Amino acid sequence: MKKNIASFFVLFLITQIASANFNKVTVIMGKFALYEKVEINVNLTENWQNPYLQEDIALDMEIISPSGRMMLLPCFYVSGESGKESLWKARFTPQELGKYQYKFVITKNKHLAYSTGYKKIAIISSGSKNGFLHANDKWTFRFDDGKPFRGIGENICWESRDSDDSKFFKELNQKSKFNYEYMLPTLATNGGNFFRTWMCSWNLPIDFKNGFNNNRYQSSDEYYNPSALIKMDRLMELNDSLHLYMMLTLGPGAYNKREGGLVDSAADFFVKQEAKQRYKNRLRYIVARWGYSTSIAAWEFFNEVDNVQFGDPGHAINGADIVAWHDEMSRYLKSIDPYNHICTTSISHRDIDGLNSLKCIDVNQKHIYRNTSIIPVEINRYVEKFDKPYVIGEFGYEWDWSKNFNDFAESMDMDFRRGLWYGLFSPTPILPMSWWWEFFDSRNMQSYLKGVRQISDMMLAAGDGSFQHVPVNAGNCQAFGVKCGSTFFVYLLNANLDPASVIVNIQTKIDGNYSIQSFDPKTLIYKDVKVHSSSENGLKINDLYLESLREQVIIITPSKK
């Protein structure tokens, strides 16, 4: 008995010593619900040189889920001095119902220094949240709760800059209204659910000191820029309120010495150990502060990394170094992200050997300009070759911002429309995303997303995310078909300058009774289709009328018994 008491006393002392540097742990949210953020303040006293460098000091939240899953969540430094009380935060989003256990651990110089004892928290149902998005198959993502998802939207890569470099649209692009508070509600109101945005020197510049070309940010010598951190926090809240999901392009950050970084060139960025460690610390901070957000659909490492590769004429960066960097960083990001967000990166048009085959890059991506017609072929080609989801992260009729788009505005609009439909009828979880968001806003093109979203929702509901290609022929008009569950969808495009009377042949036998409707994406009007016949070879629809440069969707629904 005395031995047991003595052992307990020693254990008690060890626990007290281990917890001595933790002054207070406070859960600052009153409701603990599934897929909702739980924020915890940790007040501690410890010495450090730089609290943003994990090789100096790191605070983690060790978590045991109700099912027994072990997780390690990075936490982030907020304020306070070395040797005095400081404030740190954990932002955690539970993905299971029931009782969680958690404790906090301090690591110094990569060695365990202190930890708290375990505490418990009970998570109840939120009733309205779906959780985080994850790669599922070639056509869809899926939420934690199993609901299928396809992204419909556009690039909204930055808020307006103080000085825009467009020759003809400088005044338009510099309008202060082009901020997230205007652009994102506009996207959501028109049926969009997805967008892509950048972290760079003029937008969300968390590790840049000055020179933003954007008066929303203030110069600072802090390790991470306070005005950029506040803007990023606000963006997460806005996304959540609008039920929007985004691809966050992380970029290289301020890696160059002239920007406050550690290396002299992009080539060094990919291979120097000090640059890679700095980037890992940046990733850790991003996951710690914003990884909780279910609105982050995907982390994108680079925008058009092939353009970085060939950015210095005559001194191309070794492609193998770029691939090795992506392999290392994607594996690292997966190791510190307890939510398993989707990872991607993008090229402009030049493939880098090996990049599309990396294990921890979940979705491959390229950008297509001046060639929108090849989108279906390219998506299918890459999906078949690499057996991985493929996304067209940017597309457009024209990439050259020195041209006056008003000279060919209708062609720009046409490309905007058909790119979306090409994606909807192709195996991609995110429909191709247009560039030139200010220009298309001025032409009210976002309203066109409403019809695309309607059909996409019908597809997902009909097949619970299942898609099957269906061969379709429509003479001189373009035609694409898919089967979702037992419902067939056909997209028709008259890309010719003359109107056309179209005969549609769906080359798959359709059993039983069914109803047929046409849908006009411009007017959002559905009409019954009466003139049709079926046979062993499929279904024929006669005398459909399509105006020049217009599209139509045919929906074939089995009758209820």
C-alpha positions as CSV (number, residue, x, y, z in Angstrom):
1,M,0.0,0.0,0.0
2,K,2.8,2.4,1.0
3,K,4.6,1.6,-2.3
4,N,1.5,2.4,-4.3
5,I,1.0,5.7,-2.4
6,A,4.6,6.6,-3.1
7,S,4.3,5.8,-6.7
8,F,1.2,7.9,-7.0
9,F,3.0,10.8,-5.3
10,V,5.9,10.6,-7.7
11,L,3.5,10.5,-10.7
12,F,1.7,13.5,-9.3
13,L,4.9,15.5,-9.0
14,I,5.9,14.5,-12.6
15,T,2.5,15.6,-13.9
16,Q,2.8,18.9,-12.0
17,I,6.3,19.6,-13.4
18,A,5.3,18.6,-16.9
19,S,2.4,21.1,-16.7
20,A,4.3,23.9,-15.0
21,N,4.6,26.1,-18.1
22,F,0.9,26.0,-19.0
23,N,-0.7,28.9,-17.1
24,K,-4.3,28.5,-18.4
25,V,-6.2,26.5,-21.1
26,T,-9.6,28.1,-22.0
27,V,-12.2,26.8,-24.5
28,I,-13.7,30.1,-25.8
29,M,-16.7,28.6,-27.6
30,G,-19.9,27.5,-25.8
31,K,-21.3,25.1,-28.5
32,F,-19.4,22.0,-29.5
33,A,-21.0,20.7,-32.7
34,L,-20.0,18.4,-35.5
35,Y,-18.0,20.3,-38.3
36,E,-18.0,23.5,-36.3
37,K,-14.9,25.4,-35.1
38,V,-13.8,24.9,-31.5
39,E,-11.3,27.6,-30.5
40,I,-9.1,27.2,-27.5
41,N,-6.7,29.8,-25.9
42,V,-3.5,28.5,-24.4
43,N,-1.6,30.8,-22.0
44,L,1.9,29.6,-21.3
45,T,5.3,30.8,-20.2
46,E,8.3,29.7,-22.2
47,N,11.6,30.9,-23.8
48,W,12.2,31.1,-27.5
49,Q,14.0,33.0,-30.3
50,N,11.2,32.9,-32.8
51,P,7.8,31.5,-31.9
52,Y,6.9,31.0,-35.6
53,L,9.8,28.5,-36.1
54,Q,8.9,24.9,-35.1
55,E,12.5,24.0,-34.8
56,D,12.7,26.6,-32.0
57,I,9.3,26.0,-30.3
58,A,6.1,24.3,-31.3
59,L,2.7,23.9,-29.6
60,D,0.5,21.0,-30.7
61,M,-2.9,19.7,-29.7
62,E,-2.9,15.9,-29.3
63,I,-6.4,14.6,-30.0
64,I,-8.1,11.2,-29.6
65,S,-11.4,11.0,-31.5
66,P,-14.4,9.0,-30.3
67,S,-13.4,6.2,-32.7
68,G,-9.9,6.1,-31.3
69,R,-8.2,8.0,-34.2
70,M,-5.0,9.8,-33.0
71,M,-4.5,13.3,-34.4
72,L,-1.9,16.0,-34.0
73,L,-3.1,19.6,-34.6
74,P,-0.6,22.4,-35.0
75,C,-1.4,25.5,-32.9
76,F,-0.2,29.0,-33.6
77,Y,1.4,31.9,-31.6
78,V,-0.7,35.0,-31.1
79,S,1.1,37.4,-28.7
80,G,3.5,37.8,-25.8
81,E,7.2,37.9,-25.1
82,S,9.7,35.1,-24.6
83,G,10.1,34.3,-20.9
84,K,6.8,36.0,-20.1
85,E,3.2,34.8,-20.5
86,S,2.2,34.4,-24.1
87,L,-1.1,33.6,-25.9
88,W,-1.4,30.7,-28.4
89,K,-4.5,29.3,-30.1
90,A,-5.8,26.0,-31.3
91,R,-8.6,26.0,-33.9
92,F,-10.1,22.5,-34.2
93,T,-13.1,21.2,-36.2
94,P,-14.4,17.8,-35.0
95,Q,-15.4,15.3,-37.6
96,E,-17.0,12.7,-35.3
97,L,-19.8,12.7,-32.8
98,G,-19.1,11.8,-29.2
99,K,-16.4,12.4,-26.7
100,Y,-13.0,13.6,-27.7
101,Q,-9.9,13.7,-25.5
102,Y,-7.2,16.3,-26.0
103,K,-4.0,17.6,-24.4
104,F,-1.4,20.2,-25.4
105,V,2.3,19.5,-25.9
106,I,5.2,21.9,-26.2
107,T,8.2,20.8,-28.3
108,K,11.5,22.6,-28.1
109,N,14.3,22.0,-30.5
110,K,12.2,19.1,-31.8
111,H,12.2,17.4,-28.4
112,L,9.2,17.0,-26.1
113,A,9.4,19.6,-23.3
114,Y,6.0,19.8,-21.5
115,S,2.5,18.6,-21.8
116,T,-0.9,19.0,-20.1
117,G,-3.1,16.2,-18.9
118,Y,-5.9,15.0,-21.1
119,K,-9.2,16.9,-21.1
120,K,-12.6,15.8,-22.6
121,I,-15.1,17.5,-24.8
122,A,-18.4,16.1,-26.1
123,I,-19.4,16.9,-29.7
124,I,-23.1,17.0,-30.7
125,S,-24.7,17.1,-34.2
126,S,-24.8,20.4,-35.9
127,G,-27.6,19.4,-38.2
128,S,-26.6,21.6,-41.1
129,K,-22.9,21.0,-41.9
130,N,-21.4,18.5,-44.3
131,G,-17.8,18.6,-43.2
132,F,-14.6,18.7,-45.2
133,L,-14.2,17.9,-48.9
134,H,-12.1,15.0,-50.0
135,A,-11.0,13.5,-53.3
136,N,-13.5,10.8,-54.3
137,D,-13.5,9.8,-57.9
138,K,-12.8,11.5,-61.3
139,W,-16.2,13.2,-61.3
140,T,-16.8,14.3,-57.8
141,F,-15.5,15.2,-54.4
142,R,-17.3,14.0,-51.3
143,F,-17.9,15.6,-47.9
144,D,-17.2,13.9,-44.6
145,D,-20.9,13.0,-44.4
146,G,-20.8,11.3,-47.8
147,K,-22.6,14.0,-49.8
148,P,-21.2,14.3,-53.4
149,F,-19.9,17.7,-54.6
150,R,-18.9,19.4,-57.9
151,G,-17.4,22.8,-57.9
152,I,-19.0,25.5,-60.1
153,G,-17.5,29.0,-60.2
154,E,-14.6,31.1,-61.4
155,N,-11.3,32.5,-60.5
156,I,-11.5,35.4,-58.1
157,C,-7.8,35.5,-57.5
158,W,-7.4,38.9,-55.9
159,E,-9.2,42.0,-54.8
160,S,-8.6,45.2,-56.8
161,R,-5.1,46.5,-56.9
162,D,-4.1,50.1,-56.5
163,S,-2.4,50.1,-59.9
164,D,-3.6,47.6,-62.5
165,D,-1.5,46.7,-65.5
166,S,-4.4,46.2,-68.0
167,K,-4.1,48.5,-71.0
168,F,-7.9,48.8,-71.7
169,F,-9.5,47.9,-68.3
170,K,-7.3,49.6,-65.8
171,E,-10.1,51.8,-64.6
172,L,-12.5,48.9,-64.3
173,N,-10.1,46.6,-62.6
174,Q,-9.0,49.2,-60.0
175,K,-12.6,49.8,-58.8
176,S,-12.7,49.3,-55.0
177,K,-16.0,47.3,-55.3
178,F,-13.9,44.3,-56.5
179,N,-13.4,43.1,-53.0
180,Y,-14.4,39.7,-51.4
181,E,-17.4,41.3,-49.7
182,Y,-18.8,42.1,-53.2
183,M,-17.5,39.4,-55.4
184,L,-18.2,36.4,-53.2
185,P,-21.8,37.2,-52.4
186,T,-22.3,37.9,-56.1
187,L,-20.9,34.5,-56.9
188,A,-23.1,32.7,-54.3
189,T,-26.3,34.5,-55.3
190,N,-25.9,33.3,-58.9
191,G,-25.4,29.7,-57.9
192,G,-21.6,29.5,-57.7
193,N,-20.2,27.3,-54.9
194,F,-16.5,27.4,-55.7
195,F,-13.7,29.9,-56.5
196,R,-9.9,30.0,-56.6
197,T,-7.9,32.7,-54.9
198,W,-4.2,33.6,-54.4
199,M,-1.8,34.3,-51.6
200,C,0.8,36.6,-53.2
201,S,2.5,40.0,-52.7
202,W,-0.6,42.0,-53.4
203,N,-3.3,39.6,-52.0
204,L,-3.4,37.9,-48.6
205,P,0.4,38.7,-48.3
206,I,0.9,37.0,-44.9
207,D,4.7,36.9,-45.1
208,F,5.4,40.1,-47.1
209,K,6.6,43.2,-45.3
210,N,5.6,46.0,-47.8
211,G,5.2,46.9,-51.5
212,F,1.7,45.4,-51.7
213,N,0.1,47.5,-54.5
214,N,-3.0,47.2,-52.4
215,N,-4.1,49.7,-49.8
216,R,-5.9,47.1,-47.8
217,Y,-2.6,46.0,-46.3
218,Q,-0.2,47.9,-44.1
219,S,3.6,47.6,-44.0
220,S,4.9,45.7,-41.0
221,D,8.2,44.2,-39.7
222,E,6.2,41.4,-37.9
223,Y,7.1,37.9,-39.0
224,Y,3.6,37.5,-40.4
225,N,1.8,40.7,-41.6
226,P,-1.1,41.5,-39.1
227,S,-3.3,43.2,-41.8
228,A,-3.0,40.1,-44.0
229,L,-3.8,37.8,-41.2
230,I,-6.9,39.7,-40.3
231,K,-8.0,39.7,-43.9
232,M,-7.5,36.0,-44.2
233,D,-9.5,35.4,-41.0
234,R,-12.3,37.5,-42.5
235,L,-12.2,35.6,-45.8
236,M,-12.8,32.3,-43.9
237,E,-15.8,33.7,-42.1
238,L,-17.2,35.1,-45.3
239,N,-16.8,31.8,-47.1
240,D,-18.5,29.9,-44.3
241,S,-21.5,32.3,-44.2
242,L,-22.0,32.0,-48.0
243,H,-21.4,28.2,-48.2
244,L,-18.6,28.7,-50.7
245,Y,-15.5,26.5,-51.1
246,M,-12.2,27.6,-52.4
247,M,-8.9,26.5,-53.9
248,L,-6.3,28.4,-51.9
249,T,-3.2,29.0,-54.0
250,L,-0.4,29.2,-51.5
251,G,2.4,30.3,-53.8
252,P,6.1,30.4,-52.8
253,G,5.6,33.3,-50.4
254,A,8.3,35.9,-49.7
255,Y,11.2,33.5,-50.4
256,N,13.6,35.9,-52.1
257,K,16.1,37.9,-50.0
258,R,14.9,41.1,-51.5
259,E,11.5,40.3,-50.1
260,G,12.9,39.2,-46.7
261,G,13.4,35.6,-47.6
262,L,16.5,33.4,-47.4
263,V,17.6,32.6,-51.0
264,D,18.6,34.5,-54.1
265,S,16.6,32.7,-56.8
266,A,13.6,30.5,-57.6
267,A,16.1,27.7,-58.4
268,D,17.5,27.9,-54.9
269,F,14.0,28.0,-53.4
270,F,13.4,24.4,-54.7
271,V,16.6,22.9,-53.4
272,K,18.1,24.9,-50.5
273,Q,17.3,23.3,-47.1
274,E,16.8,26.7,-45.3
275,A,14.2,27.7,-47.9
276,K,12.4,24.4,-47.6
277,Q,12.3,24.6,-43.8
278,R,11.0,28.2,-44.0
279,Y,8.2,27.0,-46.3
280,K,7.3,24.1,-44.0
281,N,7.0,26.6,-41.2
282,R,4.7,28.7,-43.4
283,L,2.6,25.6,-44.2
284,R,2.4,24.8,-40.5
285,Y,1.2,28.2,-39.6
286,I,-1.4,28.2,-42.4
287,V,-2.8,24.8,-41.3
288,A,-2.8,25.9,-37.6
289,R,-4.7,29.1,-38.2
290,W,-7.0,28.2,-41.1
291,G,-6.9,24.5,-41.6
292,Y,-10.0,24.2,-39.4
293,S,-12.1,25.7,-42.2
294,T,-14.4,23.4,-44.1
295,S,-14.5,26.1,-46.8
296,I,-11.0,25.3,-47.9
297,A,-11.5,22.6,-50.5
298,A,-8.0,22.4,-51.7
299,W,-4.4,23.6,-51.0
300,E,-2.7,24.6,-54.3
301,F,1.1,24.9,-54.0
302,F,1.8,26.8,-57.2
303,N,0.1,28.8,-59.9
304,E,1.6,27.7,-63.2
305,V,4.8,26.2,-61.9
306,D,6.1,25.6,-65.4
307,N,6.2,29.4,-65.9
308,V,8.4,29.6,-62.7
309,Q,10.6,26.9,-64.2
310,F,11.2,29.0,-67.3
311,G,11.0,32.4,-65.7
312,D,14.7,33.1,-66.1
313,P,15.4,32.9,-69.9
314,G,18.3,30.7,-70.6
315,H,18.4,29.3,-67.1
316,A,15.5,26.8,-66.8
317,I,15.1,25.2,-63.4
318,N,15.6,21.5,-63.3
319,G,12.2,19.8,-63.6
320,A,13.3,17.0,-61.3
321,D,14.0,19.6,-58.5
322,I,10.5,21.0,-58.9
323,V,8.9,17.5,-58.7
324,A,11.0,16.5,-55.7
325,W,10.0,19.7,-53.9
326,H,6.3,19.0,-54.6
327,D,6.7,15.5,-53.4
328,E,8.4,16.6,-50.1
329,M,6.0,19.5,-49.4
330,S,2.8,17.5,-50.3
331,R,3.9,14.7,-48.0
332,Y,4.7,17.1,-45.2
333,L,1.4,19.0,-45.6
334,K,-0.5,15.7,-45.4
335,S,1.4,14.8,-42.3
336,I,0.4,18.0,-40.4
337,D,-3.1,18.5,-41.7
338,P,-5.5,16.3,-39.6
339,Y,-8.4,17.0,-41.9
340,N,-6.7,15.6,-45.1
341,H,-7.6,18.6,-47.3
342,I,-7.1,18.0,-51.0
343,C,-3.7,19.0,-52.4
344,T,-3.0,20.2,-56.0
345,T,-0.6,22.3,-58.0
346,S,-0.9,23.7,-61.5
347,I,0.9,24.2,-64.8
348,S,0.2,26.6,-67.6
349,H,0.7,24.3,-70.6
350,R,4.1,22.5,-70.2
351,D,4.0,19.2,-68.4
352,I,6.8,18.5,-66.0
353,D,7.8,14.8,-66.1
354,G,6.7,13.1,-62.9
355,L,4.5,15.9,-61.5
356,N,1.2,14.3,-62.4
357,S,2.2,11.0,-60.7
358,L,3.0,12.2,-57.1
359,K,1.2,10.2,-54.4
360,C,0.2,13.2,-52.2
361,I,-1.0,15.4,-55.0
362,D,-4.7,14.4,-55.1
363,V,-5.8,16.4,-58.1
364,N,-3.8,17.3,-61.2
365,Q,-4.4,20.6,-62.9
366,K,-3.5,22.8,-66.0
367,H,-4.7,26.0,-67.6
368,I,-6.1,26.4,-71.1
369,Y,-6.4,29.6,-73.1
370,R,-7.3,30.2,-76.8
371,N,-8.3,26.6,-77.1
372,T,-11.5,26.0,-75.0
373,S,-12.8,23.4,-77.5
374,I,-10.1,20.9,-76.4
375,I,-11.2,20.9,-72.7
376,P,-13.2,17.7,-72.9
377,V,-10.4,15.9,-74.8
378,E,-7.7,17.1,-72.4
379,I,-9.6,16.2,-69.2
380,N,-10.3,12.7,-70.5
381,R,-6.7,12.2,-71.7
382,Y,-5.1,13.2,-68.4
383,V,-7.7,11.2,-66.4
384,E,-7.0,8.0,-68.4
385,K,-3.2,8.5,-68.4
386,F,-2.7,9.2,-64.7
387,D,-5.8,7.7,-63.1
388,K,-6.4,10.8,-61.0
389,P,-8.9,13.6,-61.0
390,Y,-8.1,16.5,-63.4
391,V,-9.1,20.1,-63.2
392,I,-8.9,23.0,-65.6
393,G,-8.1,25.7,-63.1
394,E,-8.1,28.6,-65.6
395,F,-9.5,28.9,-69.1
396,G,-10.5,31.7,-71.5
397,Y,-10.9,32.9,-75.0
398,E,-7.8,35.2,-74.6
399,W,-5.0,35.5,-72.1
400,D,-3.3,38.6,-73.4
401,W,-4.4,41.5,-71.2
402,S,-2.9,44.1,-73.6
403,K,-5.9,43.4,-76.0
404,N,-9.3,45.1,-75.8
405,F,-11.8,42.4,-74.9
406,N,-14.7,44.5,-76.0
407,D,-13.6,43.9,-79.6
408,F,-14.6,40.3,-79.2
409,A,-16.8,40.4,-76.1
410,E,-19.4,38.0,-77.5
411,S,-16.7,35.4,-78.2
412,M,-15.4,35.8,-74.6
413,D,-19.0,35.2,-73.3
414,M,-19.4,32.2,-75.5
415,D,-16.2,30.7,-74.1
416,F,-17.3,31.4,-70.6
417,R,-20.5,29.5,-71.2
418,R,-19.3,26.5,-73.1
419,G,-16.3,25.9,-70.8
420,L,-18.7,25.3,-67.9
421,W,-20.8,22.8,-69.8
422,Y,-17.7,21.0,-71.2
423,G,-16.7,20.5,-67.6
424,L,-20.1,19.5,-66.3
425,F,-20.2,16.7,-68.9
426,S,-16.6,15.6,-68.4
427,P,-14.9,13.6,-65.5
428,T,-13.7,16.5,-63.4
429,P,-14.8,17.4,-59.8
430,I,-14.4,21.2,-60.4
431,L,-15.8,22.7,-63.6
432,P,-13.3,24.8,-65.6
433,M,-12.9,28.2,-64.0
434,S,-12.9,31.3,-66.1
435,W,-10.3,34.1,-65.7
436,W,-11.1,37.9,-66.1
437,W,-13.6,38.1,-63.3
438,E,-13.9,41.9,-63.4
439,F,-14.6,41.9,-67.1
440,F,-17.3,39.2,-66.8
441,D,-18.8,41.0,-63.8
442,S,-19.2,44.1,-66.0
443,R,-21.1,41.9,-68.5
444,N,-23.2,40.1,-65.7
445,M,-22.0,36.7,-66.8
446,Q,-22.1,35.3,-63.3
447,S,-25.9,35.0,-63.7
448,Y,-25.3,32.3,-66.3
449,L,-24.0,30.0,-63.4
450,K,-27.6,29.6,-62.2
451,G,-28.6,27.2,-65.0
452,V,-25.4,25.2,-64.8
453,R,-25.9,24.8,-61.0
454,Q,-29.5,23.7,-61.5
455,I,-28.5,20.9,-63.9
456,S,-25.5,19.9,-61.7
457,D,-27.7,19.6,-58.6
458,M,-30.1,17.4,-60.6
459,M,-27.2,15.2,-61.8
460,L,-25.9,14.7,-58.3
461,A,-29.3,14.0,-56.8
462,A,-30.2,11.6,-59.6
463,G,-27.2,9.4,-59.2
464,D,-25.8,10.3,-55.8
465,G,-22.6,11.3,-57.6
466,S,-22.5,8.5,-60.1
467,F,-21.7,9.5,-63.7
468,Q,-21.5,7.4,-66.9
469,H,-20.6,8.6,-70.4
470,V,-23.3,8.1,-73.0
471,P,-22.6,8.3,-76.7
472,V,-24.7,11.0,-78.5
473,N,-24.8,12.3,-82.0
474,A,-26.4,15.6,-83.1
475,G,-25.2,16.1,-86.7
476,N,-23.4,19.4,-87.0
477,C,-24.0,20.4,-83.4
478,Q,-21.8,19.4,-80.5
479,A,-23.3,16.8,-78.2
480,F,-22.3,15.3,-74.9
481,G,-24.2,12.8,-72.8
482,V,-24.1,11.3,-69.3
483,K,-26.2,9.0,-67.3
484,C,-26.7,9.7,-63.5
485,G,-28.5,6.9,-61.8
486,S,-31.4,6.2,-64.2
487,T,-31.6,9.8,-65.6
488,F,-29.9,10.9,-68.8
489,F,-28.6,14.3,-69.5
490,V,-27.5,15.6,-72.9
491,Y,-25.7,18.9,-73.7
492,L,-26.2,20.4,-77.2
493,L,-24.2,23.4,-78.6
494,N,-24.8,25.0,-81.9
495,A,-21.4,26.6,-82.4
496,N,-22.3,27.6,-86.0
497,L,-23.3,31.0,-87.3
498,D,-26.7,29.8,-88.6
499,P,-29.6,28.4,-86.5
500,A,-30.2,24.6,-86.8
501,S,-32.9,22.1,-86.6
502,V,-31.3,19.2,-84.8
503,I,-31.9,15.4,-84.7
504,V,-30.4,13.9,-81.5
505,N,-29.5,10.3,-81.4
506,I,-28.8,8.9,-77.9
507,Q,-27.0,5.7,-78.7
508,T,-28.0,3.7,-75.6
509,K,-31.1,1.7,-75.1
510,I,-33.5,3.4,-72.6
511,D,-35.9,0.9,-71.0
512,G,-39.4,1.7,-69.7
513,N,-41.4,4.8,-69.8
514,Y,-39.7,8.2,-69.5
515,S,-40.4,11.9,-69.9
516,I,-38.2,14.3,-71.9
517,Q,-37.6,18.0,-71.2
518,S,-35.4,20.6,-72.8
519,F,-33.7,23.3,-70.7
520,D,-32.6,26.7,-71.9
521,P,-29.6,27.8,-69.7
522,K,-30.1,31.5,-70.7
523,T,-33.8,31.8,-69.8
524,L,-33.9,28.9,-67.2
525,I,-37.1,27.7,-69.0
526,Y,-38.0,24.0,-69.1
527,K,-40.2,22.6,-71.9
528,D,-41.6,19.2,-72.6
529,V,-40.2,17.4,-75.7
530,K,-42.9,15.5,-77.6
531,V,-41.3,14.4,-80.9
532,H,-39.2,11.3,-80.2
533,S,-38.9,7.6,-80.8
534,S,-37.0,4.7,-79.2
535,S,-35.6,1.5,-80.6
536,E,-33.1,-1.2,-79.8
537,N,-30.4,1.2,-80.9
538,G,-31.4,4.0,-78.5
539,L,-33.5,7.1,-78.5
540,K,-34.1,9.6,-81.3
541,I,-35.3,13.2,-80.6
542,N,-36.5,15.0,-83.8
543,D,-36.8,18.7,-84.7
544,L,-35.0,20.4,-81.9
545,Y,-34.4,24.0,-82.8
546,L,-31.1,25.7,-81.7
547,E,-30.3,29.3,-82.4
548,S,-26.8,30.2,-83.5
549,L,-24.2,30.1,-80.8
550,R,-26.7,28.8,-78.3
551,E,-26.9,25.7,-76.1
552,Q,-29.6,23.4,-74.7
553,V,-29.8,20.6,-72.2
554,I,-32.0,17.6,-72.7
555,I,-33.2,15.7,-69.5
556,I,-34.6,12.2,-69.9
557,T,-36.2,11.1,-66.7
558,P,-37.7,7.6,-66.1
559,S,-41.4,7.6,-65.1
560,K,-42.2,6.6,-61.6
561,K,-44.0,3.3,-61.3
